[in-house]
């Protein structure tokens, strides 16, 4: 059984970074938001992506996960920033 490397996990997490950043920039007009979505639905989408990134960033090499936590901070900058951006978006856009 092969497992993803830390770099592969971060690369896969880039999709979540893109969702968060696009919704932050474009709000309900984001390509990642269904037409007619409520703010609660948009916030839920952002939250799921924030949670996904937060989980990846905590991977520490145990329980069949790669050691993403041990990767240099400079390699995780966009992921950490997206978590911060996503949480700020949710706080600034109450349901």
Secondary structure, 3 states (H helix, E strand, C coil): CCCCCHHHHHHHHHHHHHHHHHHHHHHHHCCCCCCCCCHHHHHHHHHHHHHHHHHHHHCCCCCCCCCCCCCCHHHCHHHHHHHHHHHHHHHHCCC
